[in-house]
Amino acid sequence: MAEQTHVLFVEDDDVIREATQLALERDGFAVTAMPDGLSGLEAFRADRPDIALLDVMVPGLDGVSLCRRIRDESTVPVIMLSARADSIDVVLGLEAGADDYVTKPFDGAVLVARIRAVLRRFGHASGPNGTPEGASSVDGGVLSFGDLEIDTEGMEVLRSGTPVALTPTEMRLLLEFSSAPGTVLSRDKLLERVWDYGWGGDTRVVDVHVQRLRTKIGQDRIETVRGFGYKLKA
């Protein structure tokens, strides 16, 4: 029998926490549910879950701060839960290192689909085949763009010889850009390819991750093409 996926769920509302835990368990997940950020951090360190669902507004240690703590220690996927789609908390959560977010109230089937989409891309991160036009092959699966080297087999990135720590989502985003340097990729296309969205999604997820990626590989490496999307400078 396959091992269950372990979900850490941090939510202070008793009704939402218990109902969501039951729904996730019915779908085959093992769930550790905690009512506040500090107990959530303790559970994360003790259990090392496969994915974390964090409500933004939890007592003790808020969801955004908890996400930062988790990201300091792990690249485990994180989904933020926010009561308002237009809240600045959504952007703050993504900037803290979250991979995606879901707006409350949410449909259980949508939450499960989003969790599985995140887990799929984390479990199957793979690089492009061959050497894209505009990149030079350094050695086997290593691509070079100026001072940036991308090992598409070892899933490692170097900038001027120094390792760059990327989350799996950031790595997948960079791999999409490096597979077609100089080609403009729309936000919708990136949502489909990187976030595995088979439906319309919030493009803020893309924008924040591109900005995070720029801070790590160089602000001028990824160019914004207004009205169209982004491209990696060849």
N, C-alpha and C positions, 0 to 999 in steps of 0.2 A: 504494500500500500504506500502511495506517495506521501512524503512528509508534508504536513500542513504548512501553509504560509502563515507566519506569525505577524499579526498586526498590533502595534501599540496605538491605542486610541485615547486621546486626552480631551475630555469634555466635562465641563462643570455642571451642565444641566442634567439632572438625574434621569429624566424621562428620555431625553435624546440619547444619552449615553447607554442606557439599558436597552432601548429599542434598537439602536444601531448595532450594538454588540450582538444581540440576538439575530438580527438580519444577516450580519456578516458570518456568524457561526453557522447559520442555515446554509450559507453558500460555501461552506467548507473551510473557512478561515479559523485559525486559532487567535483569540483576541485577549489582550490584556488592556483593560479599561481603567483609566485613572481620572480623578476629579480635579486635579490641579497640576500646575507645571512642575513643581518640585518633586511630587511623587511620580510624575511622568518621566522626569530625568532619571530618578532612581531606578525605575522600571526599565528604562532604555539601557542603562549601564549594566543592570543585572541580567536582562533577558536577551539583549541584542536582537531585536525584532527584524523582520525582513522589510517592513515599511512602517512609517509613522503617520498617523492622521492627527493633526493638531488644530484644535479650535484656537482662533486668534485671541479671544477674550476669556482667558482662564485665570483664576487667582494664583497668588504666590509668585509664580514665574509665568509671564504671559507667553502665548504661543510663539510670537516672533522671537523673543529672547530664548525660548526653549529650542526653537529651530536653529538659532545661531550656536547654541551649546552643542547640539547634536552634530551640526556641520563641522564644528571644530574637531570632533572626534571620529566622524564617520561619513561615508558617502551614501549611506542608506537612503533610499528615496523618501521624500517628505511631501505630503499633501496638506495644505492649509485649508481650514474650514472657516469661512467668513459669512457673517449674517448679511452683509451688504456688498453687492457686486461692484459698486462704485467707491468703496471705502479705500482710503489710503493704506489701510492695513493689508490689503491684498498685495499692493506693490511692495510694502515693507517686508511682507513675508517672503515674496519672491527674491527680493534683494538680500534677505537673510540666508538664502540658499535653498528655499523650497523649490520643488520641481513642478508643482502644479497646485491648483486650488479648486475648491468646490464651494458654491454659494449655498448657504442655508436659507430656507428649508430645502433639502435635497431629496430626490427620489432615491430609494435604496438601490434600484437597478442601475441608476446613473452612477452612483458612488462605486458600486462594484465594478462597473465597466471601466471607470476611470482608474481604479486601483489596478485592475488587470492590465490596462494599457501601459501604465507606468512600469509594472513588473515585467511585462514583455520586453520593453525597450531596455530595461536594466539587465535582463537576462540574455539578451541577444544583440548587445552592442558589437557591431562589426564594421570594419572599414571598407572603403571602396576597393574595387578590383582594379589592379593596374595602376599606372601613373597618369594622373590627369594632365591635360594640356595646360602648360603654364607652370607646372611643377617639375623639379628635377628629381630623379630617383637617386638617393644617396646609397642605399643598401637594401635590396629586397623590398620590403614593404614600408620603407621610410621615405616620406615626401619632404621636400625642402622648399620653403617660401621665404627667401631672404634669410633672416636670422632664426626663422621658425622651422623646426623639424618635427614631423608627425610620424610616429611609428604606428602604422595602421594594424599591425599584427600584435605588437606588444601593448597597444593602447597607452602609449606614453608620448608626452610632448616636451620638447626642449626649446627654450628661447635663449639664444646666445650661449648654448651649452648648459644652461641651468634648467633643471626639471620644473615643469609647470603643473601644479596640482589642479586637476579639473574634476568636477563631478561627472558621473556618467551622462547626465543630460547635456552638460557643456561639451563633453567629448563627442557625443553624437551630433550636436550642432556643428562643431568644428569639422567633423568628418563630412557632413553634407556640403559645407562650403568648400572643403578641399577636394571633393570629388568633381567639382565644376568651377574652378577658379576663374574669375572674370565674368561669370554668368550670374545674372540677377535672380535671386530666389525670393519669391513673394512670401509674405508672412503666412498666408494660407497654405502654401506649399510646405513651408517649414513646420507648421502645425501638423500637417498630415504625415510628413516623413519622420519628424523627430518625436512629436508627442503622440503619434498614432491616433490622431483624431479622425474618425470617420464622419464627424459632424462639425458644424461651425464652432469655433472656439474663440476665446478672448485673446486678441493679438498682443495684449500687454505681456502675456507670458513670454512671447518671442522677444519683444523689445527689451525686457528686463534681462533676459538671459544673454542677448547679444551684448548688452552693456557690461554685464559681468564678465563675459568672455573677452571683451576688449580690454578690460583692466588687467587681464592676465597675459594676453598675447600681444598687446600693443593697440593703442587707441586708433591708429591709422590703418591697421591691418584689414579691418572689415569696414567697407564703405556703405553709407546709406544712400540709396537711390530714391529720392523723394517720389512718393506716389506709386512706387513699384515694390521696393523691398531692400534687400541687402546683397552684397557680393564680396567675396574674398579677393583682395588685390593679388594678382598673379605676379 
